Amino acid sequence: GQSFKIVPTAIFAAVLLQQKLAATQWLSLLVLVAGVVLVSRSKSSSHGAAEQGNQLIGVLASSFGGLSSAFAGVYFEKCIKQQDVSIWGRNLQLSFFGLPLSIAYAMVNDSAVIFVDGPMRGFDMLTWGVVLLQVIGGLVVGMVVKYTNNVLKNFANAVSVIITVLLSIPLFGPWPLYK
């Protein structure tokens, strides 16, 4: 997924935001894509013939997901940088879309439990810690987009994928264990 949006993000940024990238920056993006593909490749190796038939559908779905994610990220950046709204205000505006959808999803899947035990059933300190990390992550992404750009954000995200894989090899071994 990550490798499918690195170059489209740069293209959308060039078109929508008139950002100019030097030839060395374009080259570094292509090298980064190659690195992410190589690091991620181990996930898809050693599949049977039945799974190989869906490879085209997977590539098309990943490509469409990458393109739509790249466009959404650059368009979001354009909205943030063109309007004088604080990050807190923008996050509040965005929550007006996410909150009703999350409530509807919870009611469809868990309405019986919610009516009996309440909507906070199962929330403990670990859950609140995850919620706090997600809040901080959202604010950091908002600040990164406001004060830098999506190309840099994707570059940092891709480098973090590569570093995570490289650091996980000594800890967990070179190949995932499937049971």
BALOBA-495662 format. One line per 2 residues: number of its first residue (from 0); their letters; for each residue x, y, z of N, C-alpha, C. Coordinates in Angstrom, 3 decimals, always signed. Layout:
<nodes>
NUM> a> X:Y:Z:X:Y:Z:X:Y:Z; ...
</nodes>
This chain:
<nodes>
0> gq> +0.789:-1.199:+0.000:+0.000:+0.000:+0.000:+0.834:+1.268:+0.000; +1.846:+1.320:+0.877:+2.655:+2.528:+1.020:+3.366:+2.882:-0.278
2> sf> +3.904:+1.881:-0.966:+4.678:+2.167:-2.180:+3.811:+2.679:-3.317; +2.503:+2.414:-3.265:+1.617:+2.848:-4.333:+1.227:+4.320:-4.236
4> ki> +1.567:+4.978:-3.133:+1.164:+6.382:-3.030:+2.314:+7.369:-2.969; +3.545:+6.905:-2.945:+4.688:+7.813:-2.814:+4.821:+8.711:-4.037
6> vp> +4.919:+8.124:-5.219:+5.084:+8.917:-6.453:+3.804:+9.685:-6.805; +2.593:+9.042:-6.717:+1.390:+9.843:-7.002:+1.228:+11.057:-6.097
8> ta> +1.655:+10.957:-4.841:+1.583:+12.114:-3.944:+2.455:+13.246:-4.483; +3.641:+12.917:-4.940:+4.529:+13.944:-5.495:+3.919:+14.555:-6.757
10> if> +3.300:+13.724:-7.586:+2.669:+14.232:-8.818:+1.498:+15.142:-8.481; +0.627:+14.699:-7.558:-0.513:+15.538:-7.162:-0.046:+16.840:-6.509
12> aa> +1.024:+16.775:-5.717:+1.555:+17.992:-5.085:+2.079:+18.953:-6.139; +2.697:+18.409:-7.177:+3.203:+19.271:-8.249:+2.051:+19.921:-9.004
14> vl> +0.970:+19.174:-9.222:-0.155:+19.701:-10.005:-1.055:+20.603:-9.161; -1.478:+20.123:-7.990:-2.456:+20.873:-7.191:-1.846:+22.012:-6.384
16> lq> -0.611:+21.809:-5.910:+0.012:+22.806:-5.038:+1.160:+23.563:-5.698; +1.435:+23.240:-6.965:+2.542:+23.841:-7.714:+3.881:+23.695:-6.988
18> qk> +4.057:+22.561:-6.306:+5.342:+22.293:-5.671:+6.312:+21.795:-6.735; +7.522:+22.237:-6.645:+8.539:+21.829:-7.608:+9.567:+20.943:-6.898
20> la> +9.807:+19.775:-7.491:+10.809:+18.870:-6.956:+11.984:+18.815:-7.918; +13.185:+18.827:-7.369:+14.392:+18.716:-8.189:+14.525:+17.277:-8.691
22> at> +15.355:+17.089:-9.700:+15.559:+15.756:-10.272:+16.068:+14.778:-9.215; +16.932:+15.242:-8.325:+17.436:+14.350:-7.275:+16.333:+13.934:-6.304
24> qw> +15.358:+14.817:-6.084:+14.235:+14.472:-5.211:+13.351:+13.413:-5.871; +13.099:+13.566:-7.181:+12.318:+12.544:-7.898:+13.052:+11.210:-7.857
26> ls> +14.352:+11.245:-8.064:+15.148:+10.021:-8.041:+15.108:+9.375:-6.657; +15.196:+10.197:-5.611:+15.148:+9.644:-4.255:+13.789:+9.007:-3.967
28> ll> +12.713:+9.573:-4.501:+11.393:+8.968:-4.331:+11.324:+7.604:-5.012; +11.881:+7.495:-6.212:+11.877:+6.213:-6.922:+12.715:+5.172:-6.188
30> vl> +13.865:+5.583:-5.653:+14.695:+4.659:-4.873:+13.948:+4.219:-3.615; +13.247:+5.154:-2.985:+12.466:+4.831:-1.797:+11.362:+3.831:-2.131
32> va> +10.671:+4.030:-3.240:+9.634:+3.088:-3.664:+10.241:+1.701:-3.838; +11.387:+1.632:-4.490:+12.054:+0.339:-4.683:+12.390:-0.298:-3.334
34> gv> +12.852:+0.491:-2.391:+13.164:-0.029:-1.063:+11.941:-0.552:-0.338; +10.844:+0.182:-0.399:+9.611:-0.254:+0.260:+9.090:-1.532:-0.398
36> vl> +9.149:-1.598:-1.721:+8.688:-2.803:-2.428:+9.538:-4.001:-2.024; +10.858:-3.839:-1.982:+11.737:-4.946:-1.602:+11.499:-5.394:-0.169
38> vs> +11.338:-4.443:+0.734:+11.107:-4.785:+2.136:+9.746:-5.453:+2.309; +8.735:-4.981:+1.582:+7.386:-5.520:+1.704:+7.205:-6.818:+0.927
40> rs> +8.114:-7.120:+0.042:+7.968:-8.282:-0.845:+7.895:-9.591:-0.079; +8.570:-9.700:+1.040:+8.577:-10.953:+1.791:+7.189:-11.333:+2.277
42> ks> +6.312:-10.357:+2.419:+4.941:-10.656:+2.846:+4.195:-11.472:+1.795; +4.501:-11.225:+0.509:+3.724:-11.840:-0.553:+4.389:-13.065:-1.160
44> ss> +5.578:-13.440:-0.699:+6.247:-14.589:-1.288:+5.655:-15.885:-0.750; +5.871:-16.953:-1.499:+5.443:-18.312:-1.170:+3.942:-18.458:-1.008
46> hg> +3.168:-17.964:-1.963:+1.733:-18.195:-1.992:+1.438:-19.303:-2.982; +0.334:-19.984:-2.776:-0.071:-21.064:-3.669:-0.654:-20.538:-4.962
48> aa> -0.946:-21.459:-5.883:-1.473:-21.088:-7.199:-2.847:-20.445:-7.096; -3.644:-20.868:-6.119:-4.993:-20.303:-5.979:-4.932:-18.815:-5.647
50> eq> -3.949:-18.435:-4.841:-3.835:-17.029:-4.467:-3.221:-16.197:-5.579; -2.459:-16.802:-6.481:-1.827:-16.063:-7.569:-2.860:-15.505:-8.535
52> gn> -4.024:-16.125:-8.658:-5.058:-15.663:-9.574:-5.620:-14.304:-9.194; -5.532:-13.945:-7.949:-6.068:-12.674:-7.471:-5.016:-11.571:-7.447
54> ql> -3.846:-11.853:-7.992:-2.765:-10.866:-7.951:-3.118:-9.595:-8.722; -3.729:-9.733:-9.899:-4.108:-8.560:-10.692:-5.122:-7.709:-9.939
56> ig> -6.097:-8.346:-9.333:-7.099:-7.604:-8.559:-6.423:-6.892:-7.391; -5.482:-7.555:-6.740:-4.763:-6.940:-5.622:-3.939:-5.742:-6.053
58> vl> -3.252:-5.874:-7.192:-2.441:-4.754:-7.694:-3.340:-3.581:-8.072; -4.462:-3.874:-8.745:-5.384:-2.797:-9.129:-5.997:-2.121:-7.902
60> as> -6.391:-2.922:-6.917:-6.979:-2.350:-5.700:-5.950:-1.513:-4.942; -4.719:-2.022:-4.844:-3.669:-1.259:-4.162:-3.342:+0.025:-4.913
62> sf> -3.329:-0.046:-6.244:-3.060:+1.147:-7.049:-4.143:+2.187:-6.856; -5.395:+1.765:-6.901:-6.505:+2.705:-6.702:-6.467:+3.277:-5.286
64> gg> -6.190:+2.421:-4.299:-6.079:+2.901:-2.919:-4.953:+3.905:-2.754; -3.815:+3.631:-3.393:-2.690:+4.553:-3.327:-2.986:+5.879:-3.991
66> ls> -3.631:+5.815:-5.170:-3.985:+7.055:-5.880:-4.989:+7.881:-5.082; -6.020:+7.231:-4.556:-7.029:+7.985:-3.808:-6.450:+8.534:-2.508
68> sa> -5.580:+7.767:-1.851:-4.943:+8.247:-0.633:-4.009:+9.422:-0.921; -3.265:+9.322:-2.024:-2.367:+10.416:-2.408:-3.162:+11.684:-2.705
70> fa> -4.242:+11.543:-3.471:-5.059:+12.712:-3.798:-5.673:+13.312:-2.540; -6.219:+12.454:-1.669:-6.849:+12.954:-0.439:-5.837:+13.680:+0.437
72> gv> -4.626:+13.130:+0.547:-3.605:+13.771:+1.369:-3.201:+15.133:+0.839; -3.007:+15.217:-0.471:-2.594:+16.496:-1.066:-3.747:+17.498:-1.026
74> yf> -4.967:+17.036:-1.272:-6.116:+17.940:-1.207:-6.310:+18.449:+0.225; -6.133:+17.558:+1.206:-6.219:+17.964:+2.609:-5.159:+19.020:+2.918
76> ek> -3.953:+18.802:+2.410:-2.881:+19.786:+2.602:-3.271:+21.124:+1.985; -3.842:+21.079:+0.805:-4.265:+22.315:+0.137:-5.314:+23.045:+0.978
78> ci> -6.281:+22.305:+1.500:-7.322:+22.922:+2.336:-6.730:+23.530:+3.601; -5.814:+22.823:+4.230:-5.212:+23.318:+5.483:-4.388:+24.572:+5.238
80> kq> -3.645:+24.575:+4.148:-2.740:+25.699:+3.910:-3.444:+26.912:+3.317; -4.593:+26.727:+2.687:-5.287:+27.859:+2.077:-6.243:+28.550:+3.035
82> qd> -6.724:+27.843:+4.038:-7.684:+28.433:+4.959:-7.007:+28.685:+6.298; -7.406:+29.759:+6.950:-6.806:+30.115:+8.227:-7.623:+29.526:+9.372
84> vs> -7.548:+28.184:+9.497:-8.235:+27.471:+10.570:-7.166:+26.735:+11.361; -7.277:+26.759:+12.682:-6.278:+26.078:+13.506:-6.385:+24.568:+13.312
86> iw> -5.345:+23.863:+13.713:-5.356:+22.398:+13.629:-6.463:+21.832:+14.511; -6.677:+22.442:+15.672:-7.756:+21.982:+16.554:-9.113:+22.168:+15.882
88> gr> -9.307:+23.316:+15.262:-10.575:+23.565:+14.558:-10.779:+22.604:+13.405; -9.720:+22.340:+12.638:-9.825:+21.408:+11.510:-10.129:+19.995:+12.007
90> nl> -9.473:+19.558:+13.092:-9.754:+18.231:+13.636:-11.191:+18.130:+14.133; -11.697:+19.210:+14.718:-13.087:+19.224:+15.160:-14.028:+19.107:+13.962
92> ql> -13.732:+19.839:+12.897:-14.541:+19.733:+11.682:-14.523:+18.318:+11.123; -13.349:+17.696:+11.074:-13.241:+16.335:+10.543:-13.962:+15.325:+11.422
94> sf> -13.993:+15.566:+12.729:-14.671:+14.628:+13.626:-16.181:+14.604:+13.391; -16.722:+15.663:+12.830:-18.153:+15.673:+12.537:-18.523:+14.636:+11.478
96> fg> -17.553:+14.204:+10.671:-17.806:+13.131:+9.709:-17.541:+11.764:+10.331; -16.453:+11.647:+11.072:-16.063:+10.356:+11.619:-16.915:+9.879:+12.776
98> lp> -17.322:+10.779:+13.646:-18.076:+10.390:+14.836:-19.427:+9.749:+14.499; -20.255:+10.361:+13.645:-21.530:+9.698:+13.323:-21.350:+8.344:+12.638
100> ls> -20.343:+8.235:+11.775:-20.100:+6.952:+11.110:-19.655:+5.892:+12.115; -18.824:+6.283:+13.072:-18.367:+5.337:+14.101:-19.523:+4.905:+14.999
102> ia> -20.371:+5.830:+15.357:-21.537:+5.494:+16.189:-22.455:+4.542:+15.431; -22.711:+4.829:+14.156:-23.572:+3.950:+13.346:-22.971:+2.557:+13.244
104> ya> -21.671:+2.470:+13.021:-20.989:+1.174:+12.918:-21.110:+0.391:+14.228; -20.882:+1.074:+15.341:-20.977:+0.417:+16.645:-22.399:-0.066:+16.902
106> mv> -23.380:+0.721:+16.542:-24.773:+0.329:+16.775:-25.172:-0.863:+15.903; -24.695:-0.907:+14.678:-25.017:-2.036:+13.797:-24.389:-3.319:+14.330
108> nd> -23.161:-3.240:+14.790:-22.437:-4.445:+15.206:-22.632:-4.833:+16.669; -22.811:-3.871:+17.564:-22.803:-4.167:+18.997:-23.929:-3.498:+19.767
110> sa> -25.058:-3.247:+19.144:-26.114:-2.493:+19.833:-26.614:-3.199:+21.087; -26.720:-4.523:+21.060:-27.212:-5.244:+22.241:-26.273:-5.046:+23.428
112> vi> -24.984:-5.166:+23.203:-23.997:-4.993:+24.274:-23.968:-3.544:+24.747; -24.078:-2.604:+23.806:-24.046:-1.184:+24.167:-25.241:-0.816:+25.038
114> fv> -26.418:-1.348:+24.719:-27.604:-1.023:+25.517:-27.543:-1.635:+26.909; -26.872:-2.777:+27.049:-26.779:-3.431:+28.356:-25.644:-2.852:+29.200
116> dg> -24.433:-2.783:+28.609:-23.246:-2.408:+29.377:-22.763:-0.982:+29.140; -23.329:-0.284:+28.185:-22.902:+1.069:+27.882:-21.825:+1.103:+26.811
118> pm> -21.593:+2.273:+26.248:-20.654:+2.361:+25.120:-19.176:+2.233:+25.524; -18.868:+2.318:+26.807:-17.464:+2.280:+27.226:-17.064:+0.916:+27.777
120> rg> -17.859:-0.102:+27.523:-17.542:-1.454:+28.007:-16.195:-1.898:+27.438; -15.355:-2.416:+28.310:-14.065:-2.918:+27.880:-12.961:-1.872:+27.856
122> fd> -13.297:-0.621:+28.110:-12.264:+0.421:+28.134:-11.504:+0.320:+29.445; -10.203:+0.098:+29.341:-9.333:+0.083:+30.505:-8.182:+1.047:+30.237
124> ml> -7.165:+1.023:+31.082:-6.052:+1.965:+30.918:-5.312:+1.754:+29.599; -5.174:+0.504:+29.178:-4.499:+0.219:+27.916:-5.287:+0.802:+26.741
126> tw> -6.602:+0.641:+26.776:-7.443:+1.200:+25.710:-7.324:+2.715:+25.656; -7.367:+3.362:+26.815:-7.225:+4.814:+26.844:-5.846:+5.246:+26.376
128> gv> -4.829:+4.427:+26.654:-3.490:+4.714:+26.146:-3.451:+4.687:+24.627; -4.128:+3.709:+24.031:-4.201:+3.634:+22.567:-4.958:+4.836:+22.011
130> vl> -6.059:+5.199:+22.653:-6.819:+6.382:+22.219:-5.941:+7.626:+22.278; -5.192:+7.786:+23.354:-4.297:+8.939:+23.497:-3.237:+8.948:+22.399
132> lq> -2.652:+7.787:+22.102:-1.663:+7.712:+21.021:-2.275:+8.089:+19.669; -3.509:+7.669:+19.421:-4.176:+8.012:+18.171:-4.438:+9.522:+18.088
134> vi> -4.841:+10.122:+19.195:-5.073:+11.572:+19.232:-3.773:+12.318:+18.948; -2.705:+11.918:+19.627:-1.413:+12.567:+19.415:-0.950:+12.371:+17.980
136> gg> -1.120:+11.141:+17.455:-0.751:+10.867:+16.061:-1.510:+11.733:+15.077; -2.802:+11.934:+15.315:-3.599:+12.792:+14.436:-3.132:+14.235:+14.466
138> lv> -2.808:+14.716:+15.668:-2.313:+16.091:+15.779:-0.946:+16.243:+15.119; -0.090:+15.238:+15.270:+1.232:+15.299:+14.635:+1.086:+15.311:+13.114
140> vg> +0.210:+14.456:+12.581:-0.007:+14.445:+11.131:-0.537:+15.802:+10.667; -1.469:+16.366:+11.416:-1.994:+17.687:+11.068:-0.905:+18.753:+11.046
142> mv> -0.014:+18.718:+12.028:+1.078:+19.696:+12.067:+2.085:+19.455:+10.944; +2.369:+18.184:+10.665:+3.298:+17.879:+9.573:+2.753:+18.399:+8.258
144> vk> +1.456:+18.161:+8.013:+0.859:+18.614:+6.755:+0.814:+20.134:+6.695; +0.515:+20.776:+7.829:+0.417:+22.234:+7.828:+1.780:+22.901:+7.652
146> yt> +2.802:+22.360:+8.308:+4.084:+23.046:+8.323:+5.125:+22.457:+7.371; +4.872:+21.275:+6.800:+5.780:+20.731:+5.782:+4.934:+20.387:+4.554
148> nn> +4.983:+19.128:+4.091:+4.114:+18.735:+2.987:+3.942:+17.221:+2.971; +3.019:+16.756:+2.116:+2.689:+15.342:+2.049:+3.818:+14.502:+1.481
150> vl> +4.619:+15.064:+0.602:+5.737:+14.304:+0.047:+6.699:+13.937:+1.170; +7.024:+14.903:+2.015:+7.907:+14.650:+3.153:+7.257:+13.673:+4.132
152> kn> +5.963:+13.812:+4.367:+5.245:+12.900:+5.268:+5.314:+11.470:+4.751; +5.058:+11.270:+3.458:+5.133:+9.931:+2.881:+6.560:+9.392:+2.900
154> fa> +7.527:+10.256:+2.657:+8.926:+9.843:+2.704:+9.269:+9.346:+4.106; +8.894:+10.102:+5.118:+9.163:+9.701:+6.501:+8.437:+8.412:+6.855
156> na> +7.199:+8.274:+6.398:+6.418:+7.064:+6.664:+7.072:+5.849:+6.014; +7.510:+5.989:+4.775:+8.156:+4.874:+4.075:+9.478:+4.502:+4.725
158> vs> +10.250:+5.484:+5.131:+11.512:+5.204:+5.812:+11.228:+4.483:+7.138; +10.150:+4.858:+7.816:+9.815:+4.180:+9.074:+9.445:+2.716:+8.825
160> vi> +8.794:+2.414:+7.691:+8.482:+1.022:+7.349:+9.775:+0.236:+7.166; +10.702:+0.803:+6.419:+11.972:+0.120:+6.164:+12.743:-0.093:+7.463
162> it> +12.825:+0.925:+8.303:+13.552:+0.803:+9.572:+12.877:-0.217:+10.485; +11.544:-0.206:+10.517:+10.819:-1.172:+11.351:+11.118:-2.603:+10.930
164> vl> +11.108:-2.852:+9.634:+11.411:-4.204:+9.149:+12.846:-4.585:+9.493; +13.778:-3.665:+9.243:+15.178:-3.971:+9.513:+15.441:-4.197:+11.002
166> ls> +14.775:-3.463:+11.863:+14.954:-3.649:+13.308:+14.226:-4.889:+13.817; +13.158:-5.297:+13.135:+12.412:-6.463:+13.599:+13.123:-7.776:+13.279
168> ip> +14.012:-7.778:+12.282:+14.707:-9.018:+11.907:+15.549:-9.565:+13.060; +16.383:-8.751:+13.724:+17.136:-9.326:+14.843:+16.248:-9.721:+16.033
170> lf> +15.104:-9.058:+16.164:+14.224:-9.354:+17.295:+13.356:-10.582:+17.066; +12.799:-10.711:+15.836:+11.799:-11.746:+15.586:+12.199:-12.744:+14.515
172> gp> +13.335:-12.569:+13.885:+13.767:-13.464:+12.823:+13.420:-12.891:+11.462; +14.038:-13.427:+10.419:+13.836:-12.849:+9.087:+12.492:-13.184:+8.443
174> wp> +11.829:-14.239:+8.895:+10.578:-14.645:+8.244:+9.465:-14.729:+9.281; +8.272:-14.275:+8.924:+7.152:-14.391:+9.848:+6.742:-15.853:+10.037
176> ly> +6.276:-16.180:+11.221:+5.819:-17.538:+11.496:+4.323:-17.615:+11.250; +3.938:-18.481:+10.323:+2.519:-18.673:+10.019:+2.062:-19.963:+10.669
178> k> +0.962:-19.909:+11.353:+0.440:-21.115:+12.011:-0.932:-21.437:+11.496
</nodes>
